[in-house]
Amino acid sequence: MAAKDFGTKFVCFKCSTKFYDMKKPDPICPKCGADQREATATKASEGRRSRLSAAPKIIEPVEPVEGAEPAADDEEVEVEADEEIAADED
């Protein structure tokens, strides 16, 4: 069979029906009657590209609290570990 030219292929923005316009001047969905010229922006901008081009979140630095001392637990653990190593060497 010879390939026929049915015009431009559309996907209805309301009901997602795929159809050809049959070379008519008004692309109207045969299922719901929506005029495809009234469609808003295409969904191509909603895909991966829009997520990658989104502005990065700005994380504010945490300022130390005045009068707070650093945790001493970490230092004590290190000293105890050094003492255990020295005791094992004897």
N, C-alpha and C positions, 0 to 999 in steps of 0.2 A: 504494500500500500504506500502511496505517496504521503509525505508529511504535510499536514494542513496547518495553515497559519491561523490560529484562533485569536490572535491579538495579544495583549499584555496580560500576564498572569498576575493575579492579586490574591492576597490573603485578607479576608475581611477583618477590620479592626474591632468589630463588635462580637461576631460569632465565630471567628477563626475559620470560616469556610474558604476553601481554595477554589478559585474560579477564574475564567478568562473573560475579558470584556467583549469578546467577539467583534472587535474593531468598532464598537459603538462609541459615541462621543462622551456618554456619561457612564462611568464605571460603577454600576449599582449591583450590590450583592443579591444574587437570586434567592437566597434563603431568608434574609432578614430585611432586605430593602435599603440597607445603609449606603449612602453615597460615599465612595472611598476618597473623594476629594476633600471631605470634611475631617479626615483622619488627622489626629494630632501628630506630634513628632514621632519618628520611627523608633523602634525599640533597640536599634543598634547602639545608641548611647547608654543604654541601661546595662550593658553586658560587662565584660571583664575590664574593658578600657576605663569605664567610669570609676570602678573600684580602685584601679591603679593610679588614676589621676586625682583621687581625692586628697584633700589637704591632710598632711600628717598631724597627728595629735601632739600637742605641746604638753610636755610633762614638766611641771614646775618643780624646781629643786626643793628638797626638804631642808629647812634650816635647823641647826641643832638648838636644843632648848638650853637657855642660859642656866648655869648652875648645875647642870647634869654632869655626872662623872662617867667616864667610859666604864664598861663592864670589866670587872677585875677577874671574872671567872676564866676568861681565856688565858690570861697570864699565869694563873695558878695551875692550869692544866698543863701548860708547856713546862713549867718548872717540875711538876711531878713526873712528867714523862722523862725529862733529863735525869732525874734522880734514879728512876727505874733502870734506865740504860746504864748508868754508872754502876748500879748494884749488880747488874747482870755481867758486867765485864770483870768483876772481882772474882 
